[in-house]
Amino acid sequence: MQTGFAFLEAGSVRSKNTTNILIKNFLDVFIGAVAYWLVGYAFAFGPESNGFIGHNYFALADLPADKYSHWFFHFVFAATAATIVSGAMAERTEFKAYLVYSVFLTGELCVPNSHSLGMDENGWLYAGLEYKLGNETLTVTYQDFAGSGVVHVVGGAVALVGAAVVGPRIGKFVNGVPVVISGHTVPAAIASKGDGDTVALAIVNTILGGAAGAITAMIIKRLGFAEKYWSLLFTINGGLTGMVALCAGCNAVHPYAAFAIGIIAGMAYVAWSTVMLRVRIDDPLDAVAVHLGGGIWGVLSVPHLQQGIWNLLPSDEHSFRLFGWNLLGVTVIMLWSIALAFILFITLRVAKQLRVSEEIE
């Protein structure tokens, strides 16, 4: 994932900023590894828990040998959340500010979400609620197999706040009108892209969701109301949004449902990208549209489209209860992430450590 992000981000920024964006991609791995080793994994998955945050396994002390692969799997997700933010704030953010929020994201901010919500059995939302439906006792629980919410919505929400607080790049908006600042080599960006049966289904669904998202975004751009052309970058980002949306349910939906999720994800990407420009928030990589837009849709899509459930009518009580629980989960993720990100970035801005000078930019 980090190699893919490196190609995507290096291809989307101007050549003078290539080294800067690449060192951030490297440090997302290196800083993230240390922060997640020291405190991140303990907060996210420590079995001694209050339902919100864990508090053992610090520096992996006393970690059972069969948990090391589990640490690695979730470390790369935590590092991904930080990388999403670096793309949205590219080309004008002070390097010291990047170091602060990278540690904050991988070591502190996203891990309570991981623990409380979709990835740890001791978390309150993961545990769910039991209720009676006829003679059956059913459970509603938060469904997010591979992190549409706890990875992509977290990263996208923090990216939204960061891009808004740091402000647009010089020359991005002229008299309120957005100006295209092209990356120096967009084609480089194209290089970014349980059990055996579950893994195979997840791969097939992710491919189909990405394909549907890419084709949908490409067609909308070609038939759009503004500039109408075949856009490589729109196609790539549409595909990424489809894959982000499938993270939540790639293990639980039929391939035709994955294709439908991807189509709507492509539409969601275009809608979020348009709104970001309308409100004059500069996001060089469309990270908010891809990850926040795709992540929200992915989490909300699973309850109605998972295998065995294809009933969108209110009479399907269980699927609507599942939908409500996932809606609660993604709302909590967004509120938590936005609140802490706002405190962090406002503090850096007041301390004049968030943005480089105009001359350096």
JOURRA-V47481 format. One record per pair of residues at least 24 apart in sequence whose ideal C-beta (glycine too) atoms are under 8 Angstrom apart, sorted by sequence separation. I is the first residue (numbers start at 1). GAP is how many residues later the second one is. D is the distance in Angstrom with one decimal. If there is no record, write none. Layout:
BEGIN
I | GAP | D
I | GAP | D
END
This chain:
BEGIN
2 | 24 | 8.0
81 | 24 | 5.3
82 | 24 | 5.5
118 | 24 | 5.0
214 | 24 | 4.6
217 | 24 | 7.3
241 | 24 | 4.6
242 | 24 | 6.2
269 | 24 | 5.8
302 | 24 | 6.4
45 | 25 | 7.3
81 | 25 | 7.2
117 | 25 | 5.4
118 | 25 | 7.4
119 | 25 | 7.6
213 | 25 | 4.5
214 | 25 | 3.4
241 | 25 | 6.4
268 | 25 | 4.5
269 | 25 | 6.6
2 | 26 | 6.4
118 | 26 | 3.6
213 | 26 | 5.3
216 | 26 | 8.0
268 | 26 | 6.4
300 | 26 | 6.1
2 | 27 | 5.5
78 | 27 | 7.2
79 | 27 | 6.0
117 | 27 | 7.1
213 | 27 | 7.5
238 | 27 | 7.6
241 | 27 | 6.5
299 | 27 | 5.2
300 | 27 | 6.4
78 | 28 | 4.5
81 | 28 | 8.0
119 | 28 | 7.6
211 | 28 | 7.0
213 | 28 | 5.0
214 | 28 | 6.7
238 | 28 | 4.4
241 | 28 | 3.9
265 | 28 | 7.8
268 | 28 | 7.9
45 | 29 | 7.2
81 | 29 | 5.0
118 | 29 | 7.4
210 | 29 | 4.3
213 | 29 | 2.4
265 | 29 | 5.2
268 | 29 | 4.9
41 | 30 | 5.3
44 | 30 | 6.5
210 | 30 | 7.2
212 | 30 | 5.6
213 | 30 | 7.3
299 | 30 | 6.8
300 | 30 | 6.9
75 | 31 | 8.0
118 | 31 | 6.1
119 | 31 | 6.0
211 | 31 | 7.2
238 | 31 | 5.3
299 | 31 | 4.5
78 | 32 | 5.9
117 | 32 | 6.6
118 | 32 | 5.1
210 | 32 | 4.5
213 | 32 | 7.3
237 | 32 | 5.9
238 | 32 | 7.6
265 | 32 | 5.7
41 | 33 | 6.9
78 | 33 | 7.0
117 | 33 | 5.6
209 | 33 | 4.1
210 | 33 | 4.3
264 | 33 | 6.1
265 | 33 | 7.3
37 | 34 | 7.8
41 | 34 | 7.3
44 | 34 | 8.0
209 | 34 | 5.9
296 | 34 | 5.8
36 | 35 | 7.5
40 | 35 | 7.5
295 | 35 | 7.6
78 | 36 | 7.9
113 | 36 | 7.6
114 | 36 | 5.1
209 | 36 | 6.1
210 | 36 | 7.5
234 | 36 | 7.6
237 | 36 | 7.6
261 | 36 | 7.4
77 | 37 | 7.9
113 | 37 | 4.8
206 | 37 | 5.4
209 | 37 | 3.8
261 | 37 | 7.0
264 | 37 | 7.4
36 | 38 | 7.7
37 | 38 | 7.9
40 | 38 | 5.8
296 | 38 | 7.9
36 | 39 | 4.6
74 | 40 | 6.8
110 | 40 | 6.7
206 | 40 | 4.9
261 | 40 | 5.0
110 | 41 | 7.3
113 | 41 | 5.7
205 | 41 | 5.4
206 | 41 | 7.9
209 | 41 | 7.5
33 | 42 | 6.4
36 | 42 | 5.3
190 | 42 | 7.0
32 | 43 | 6.6
36 | 43 | 7.7
189 | 43 | 7.8
193 | 43 | 7.6
110 | 44 | 4.6
189 | 44 | 6.8
192 | 44 | 7.2
205 | 44 | 7.8
206 | 44 | 5.2
261 | 44 | 6.5
74 | 45 | 6.9
109 | 45 | 7.1
110 | 45 | 7.8
187 | 45 | 6.8
205 | 45 | 4.4
260 | 45 | 7.1
32 | 46 | 5.8
33 | 46 | 7.6
186 | 46 | 5.7
190 | 46 | 6.0
193 | 46 | 6.8
205 | 46 | 7.9
212 | 46 | 7.8
216 | 46 | 7.2
220 | 46 | 7.0
224 | 46 | 7.8
244 | 46 | 6.1
32 | 47 | 3.8
186 | 47 | 5.4
189 | 47 | 5.6
193 | 47 | 7.6
208 | 47 | 5.5
212 | 47 | 4.8
216 | 47 | 5.0
220 | 47 | 7.0
244 | 47 | 5.8
248 | 47 | 7.8
192 | 48 | 7.5
202 | 48 | 4.1
205 | 48 | 6.1
211 | 48 | 7.7
212 | 48 | 7.5
241 | 48 | 7.1
247 | 48 | 7.5
257 | 48 | 4.2
105 | 49 | 7.9
109 | 49 | 7.0
201 | 49 | 7.2
202 | 49 | 5.1
209 | 49 | 4.7
212 | 49 | 7.6
213 | 49 | 4.4
216 | 49 | 7.7
217 | 49 | 4.3
221 | 49 | 7.3
237 | 49 | 5.1
241 | 49 | 4.9
245 | 49 | 4.5
249 | 49 | 6.9
253 | 49 | 7.2
257 | 49 | 7.9
29 | 50 | 5.6
32 | 50 | 6.1
105 | 50 | 7.8
183 | 50 | 7.6
201 | 50 | 6.2
205 | 50 | 6.0
208 | 50 | 4.6
209 | 50 | 7.0
212 | 50 | 2.9
213 | 50 | 7.2
216 | 50 | 2.9
220 | 50 | 4.9
240 | 50 | 5.0
244 | 50 | 3.5
245 | 50 | 7.3
248 | 50 | 4.0
252 | 50 | 6.4
28 | 51 | 4.8
31 | 51 | 7.9
204 | 51 | 5.8
208 | 51 | 4.9
211 | 51 | 6.6
212 | 51 | 4.7
215 | 51 | 7.2
216 | 51 | 6.1
243 | 51 | 7.8
244 | 51 | 5.7
247 | 51 | 5.8
248 | 51 | 4.9
28 | 52 | 7.9
206 | 52 | 7.6
209 | 52 | 5.5
210 | 52 | 6.5
213 | 52 | 4.5
214 | 52 | 7.0
217 | 52 | 5.5
237 | 52 | 7.0
241 | 52 | 6.4
242 | 52 | 7.2
245 | 52 | 5.1
246 | 52 | 6.4
249 | 52 | 6.4
253 | 52 | 5.1
105 | 53 | 6.6
198 | 53 | 5.1
205 | 53 | 3.7
209 | 53 | 3.6
212 | 53 | 7.5
213 | 53 | 4.0
217 | 53 | 5.8
233 | 53 | 8.0
237 | 53 | 5.4
241 | 53 | 3.9
245 | 53 | 3.6
248 | 53 | 6.9
249 | 53 | 3.7
253 | 53 | 5.6
254 | 53 | 5.8
257 | 53 | 7.5
28 | 54 | 4.7
204 | 54 | 7.5
208 | 54 | 6.3
212 | 54 | 6.5
240 | 54 | 7.4
244 | 54 | 6.2
248 | 54 | 5.0
252 | 54 | 4.2
253 | 54 | 6.3
28 | 55 | 4.7
252 | 55 | 5.8
146 | 56 | 7.3
209 | 56 | 6.7
213 | 56 | 6.8
245 | 56 | 6.6
249 | 56 | 6.7
101 | 57 | 7.6
145 | 57 | 7.4
194 | 57 | 6.9
249 | 57 | 6.0
25 | 58 | 6.3
28 | 58 | 6.9
53 | 58 | 7.4
24 | 59 | 7.6
53 | 59 | 5.0
52 | 60 | 6.0
25 | 61 | 7.4
54 | 61 | 5.6
101 | 61 | 7.2
24 | 62 | 4.5
53 | 62 | 5.6
52 | 63 | 6.8
53 | 63 | 7.6
43 | 64 | 7.9
52 | 64 | 5.3
21 | 65 | 7.0
43 | 65 | 7.3
51 | 65 | 7.0
21 | 66 | 7.7
40 | 66 | 5.7
49 | 66 | 6.8
54 | 66 | 7.4
35 | 67 | 7.9
40 | 67 | 4.7
44 | 67 | 3.9
31 | 68 | 7.1
35 | 68 | 5.1
39 | 68 | 5.1
40 | 68 | 7.6
43 | 68 | 4.2
44 | 68 | 7.7
54 | 68 | 7.2
84 | 68 | 7.2
21 | 69 | 5.6
38 | 69 | 6.9
39 | 69 | 7.3
43 | 69 | 6.4
45 | 69 | 7.5
46 | 69 | 7.9
93 | 69 | 7.8
20 | 70 | 7.9
32 | 70 | 6.9
36 | 70 | 5.4
41 | 70 | 7.7
44 | 70 | 4.1
45 | 70 | 6.8
77 | 70 | 5.5
81 | 70 | 5.6
85 | 70 | 6.0
89 | 70 | 7.1
20 | 71 | 8.0
27 | 71 | 7.8
31 | 71 | 5.0
35 | 71 | 4.5
36 | 71 | 6.6
40 | 71 | 5.0
44 | 71 | 4.9
49 | 71 | 7.7
51 | 71 | 6.8
52 | 71 | 7.8
80 | 71 | 5.8
81 | 71 | 8.0
84 | 71 | 3.2
88 | 71 | 3.6
27 | 72 | 7.5
31 | 72 | 6.0
35 | 72 | 3.3
43 | 72 | 6.5
51 | 72 | 6.6
52 | 72 | 7.2
83 | 72 | 7.6
84 | 72 | 6.3
87 | 72 | 7.3
88 | 72 | 7.4
17 | 73 | 6.6
49 | 73 | 4.4
51 | 73 | 4.4
77 | 73 | 7.7
78 | 73 | 8.0
81 | 73 | 5.2
82 | 73 | 7.5
85 | 73 | 5.1
89 | 73 | 4.8
93 | 73 | 5.8
2 | 74 | 7.7
9 | 74 | 7.9
17 | 74 | 5.0
24 | 74 | 5.8
28 | 74 | 6.2
32 | 74 | 3.9
45 | 74 | 7.7
49 | 74 | 7.7
77 | 74 | 4.8
81 | 74 | 4.0
84 | 74 | 7.6
85 | 74 | 4.7
88 | 74 | 6.1
89 | 74 | 5.7
92 | 74 | 6.2
1 | 75 | 6.3
5 | 75 | 7.6
12 | 75 | 7.5
20 | 75 | 7.4
27 | 75 | 6.4
31 | 75 | 6.8
44 | 75 | 7.1
45 | 75 | 5.4
47 | 75 | 6.5
80 | 75 | 6.8
84 | 75 | 5.4
88 | 75 | 4.5
92 | 75 | 7.5
44 | 76 | 6.5
2 | 77 | 6.6
9 | 77 | 7.3
13 | 77 | 5.2
14 | 77 | 6.8
81 | 77 | 7.3
85 | 77 | 5.6
89 | 77 | 5.4
92 | 77 | 5.2
1 | 78 | 7.9
2 | 78 | 7.7
5 | 78 | 4.7
9 | 78 | 5.0
12 | 78 | 7.7
13 | 78 | 5.6
24 | 78 | 7.7
28 | 78 | 7.7
91 | 78 | 5.4
92 | 78 | 7.6
1 | 79 | 5.4
8 | 79 | 7.4
2 | 81 | 6.6
9 | 81 | 6.6
213 | 81 | 7.8
1 | 82 | 7.8
5 | 82 | 7.2
152 | 92 | 4.9
152 | 95 | 6.5
148 | 96 | 6.2
151 | 96 | 7.1
148 | 97 | 6.3
148 | 98 | 7.8
148 | 99 | 4.2
149 | 99 | 6.7
178 | 99 | 4.6
147 | 100 | 5.2
148 | 100 | 3.6
146 | 101 | 4.1
147 | 101 | 7.8
148 | 101 | 8.0
183 | 101 | 7.7
145 | 102 | 6.8
146 | 102 | 7.2
178 | 102 | 7.6
144 | 103 | 7.5
145 | 103 | 6.2
181 | 103 | 7.2
144 | 104 | 4.8
145 | 104 | 6.3
146 | 104 | 6.2
176 | 104 | 7.1
143 | 105 | 6.6
145 | 105 | 6.0
146 | 105 | 7.7
143 | 106 | 6.7
145 | 106 | 4.6
145 | 107 | 6.7
173 | 107 | 5.4
143 | 109 | 7.0
173 | 109 | 7.4
172 | 110 | 4.6
168 | 112 | 6.6
168 | 113 | 7.3
169 | 113 | 5.5
168 | 114 | 3.3
167 | 115 | 7.4
169 | 115 | 7.3
164 | 117 | 5.1
163 | 118 | 5.2
163 | 119 | 6.2
163 | 120 | 5.0
160 | 121 | 7.2
159 | 124 | 7.0
163 | 125 | 6.8
159 | 128 | 4.8
160 | 128 | 4.7
159 | 129 | 5.2
156 | 131 | 6.6
155 | 132 | 7.4
156 | 132 | 5.2
159 | 132 | 6.9
160 | 132 | 6.1
159 | 133 | 7.2
156 | 134 | 7.5
156 | 135 | 3.6
157 | 135 | 5.8
155 | 136 | 5.1
156 | 136 | 2.6
155 | 137 | 7.9
156 | 137 | 7.2
153 | 138 | 7.3
152 | 139 | 4.2
153 | 139 | 5.9
156 | 139 | 5.8
152 | 140 | 7.2
152 | 142 | 6.4
153 | 142 | 3.9
152 | 143 | 3.4
153 | 143 | 6.0
151 | 144 | 7.6
148 | 146 | 7.2
149 | 146 | 6.0
152 | 146 | 7.4
153 | 146 | 7.0
148 | 147 | 4.5
149 | 147 | 8.0
148 | 148 | 7.9
149 | 149 | 7.7
148 | 150 | 3.4
149 | 150 | 4.5
148 | 151 | 5.0
144 | 154 | 8.0
144 | 155 | 5.8
143 | 156 | 7.8
144 | 158 | 7.5
143 | 159 | 4.7
143 | 160 | 6.7
143 | 163 | 7.3
18 | 166 | 7.3
14 | 167 | 7.1
14 | 168 | 8.0
14 | 169 | 6.9
15 | 169 | 4.0
13 | 170 | 5.7
14 | 170 | 5.3
15 | 170 | 7.7
12 | 171 | 4.0
13 | 171 | 7.2
11 | 172 | 5.4
11 | 173 | 7.6
11 | 174 | 5.1
12 | 174 | 6.7
10 | 175 | 7.6
11 | 175 | 5.4
11 | 176 | 6.8
157 | 176 | 7.3
11 | 177 | 3.4
12 | 177 | 5.8
149 | 177 | 7.9
153 | 177 | 5.9
157 | 177 | 5.1
161 | 177 | 5.7
165 | 177 | 7.4
10 | 178 | 6.1
11 | 178 | 3.6
140 | 178 | 7.6
160 | 178 | 7.4
10 | 179 | 8.0
11 | 179 | 7.9
143 | 179 | 6.8
154 | 179 | 6.0
158 | 179 | 5.4
162 | 179 | 6.5
166 | 179 | 7.1
138 | 180 | 5.8
149 | 180 | 6.0
153 | 180 | 5.1
157 | 180 | 4.0
158 | 180 | 7.7
161 | 180 | 4.1
165 | 180 | 4.1
7 | 181 | 5.4
8 | 181 | 4.6
140 | 181 | 4.5
141 | 181 | 7.9
149 | 181 | 5.0
153 | 181 | 6.1
157 | 181 | 5.1
161 | 181 | 5.3
165 | 181 | 6.3
7 | 182 | 5.9
140 | 182 | 5.3
144 | 182 | 7.5
7 | 183 | 7.6
138 | 183 | 7.9
142 | 183 | 5.8
143 | 183 | 6.0
150 | 183 | 6.4
154 | 183 | 4.9
158 | 183 | 4.2
162 | 183 | 5.4
166 | 183 | 7.4
7 | 184 | 4.0
8 | 184 | 4.1
133 | 184 | 6.2
140 | 184 | 7.5
141 | 184 | 6.7
142 | 184 | 6.0
149 | 184 | 5.1
153 | 184 | 7.2
157 | 184 | 6.8
161 | 184 | 5.9
165 | 184 | 5.7
7 | 185 | 4.8
133 | 185 | 6.2
140 | 185 | 4.5
144 | 185 | 7.2
142 | 186 | 7.9
4 | 187 | 7.0
5 | 187 | 6.6
142 | 187 | 4.3
4 | 188 | 3.5
166 | 188 | 5.5
167 | 188 | 6.9
170 | 188 | 6.5
3 | 189 | 8.0
4 | 189 | 6.4
165 | 189 | 6.9
166 | 189 | 5.3
131 | 190 | 7.0
170 | 191 | 5.7
169 | 192 | 7.0
91 | 193 | 6.0
90 | 194 | 4.8
88 | 195 | 4.7
90 | 195 | 6.7
87 | 196 | 7.9
88 | 196 | 7.3
129 | 196 | 7.4
87 | 197 | 6.8
88 | 197 | 6.3
128 | 197 | 6.7
87 | 198 | 3.7
88 | 199 | 4.0
87 | 200 | 4.5
88 | 200 | 5.9
125 | 200 | 7.2
85 | 202 | 7.4
84 | 203 | 5.1
125 | 203 | 7.1
125 | 204 | 5.2
84 | 207 | 5.0
125 | 207 | 7.2
118 | 211 | 6.8
117 | 212 | 5.1
117 | 215 | 6.9
116 | 216 | 7.4
117 | 216 | 6.4
113 | 219 | 7.8
113 | 220 | 5.2
12 | 221 | 7.2
113 | 223 | 6.3
112 | 224 | 7.0
113 | 224 | 7.2
110 | 227 | 7.5
8 | 228 | 7.4
109 | 228 | 6.6
109 | 231 | 5.3
8 | 232 | 8.0
109 | 232 | 7.2
104 | 236 | 7.9
104 | 240 | 5.9
101 | 243 | 6.1
100 | 244 | 7.4
101 | 244 | 7.5
101 | 247 | 7.8
100 | 248 | 6.6
97 | 251 | 4.8
100 | 253 | 7.7
94 | 254 | 7.9
97 | 256 | 5.3
96 | 257 | 5.6
97 | 257 | 4.8
97 | 258 | 7.7
94 | 259 | 5.7
94 | 260 | 5.9
93 | 261 | 6.7
94 | 261 | 5.9
93 | 262 | 6.4
94 | 262 | 5.3
92 | 263 | 5.7
93 | 263 | 7.1
92 | 264 | 6.1
92 | 269 | 5.2
91 | 270 | 7.1
13 | 271 | 6.1
12 | 272 | 5.9
12 | 273 | 5.1
9 | 276 | 6.2
8 | 277 | 6.8
END
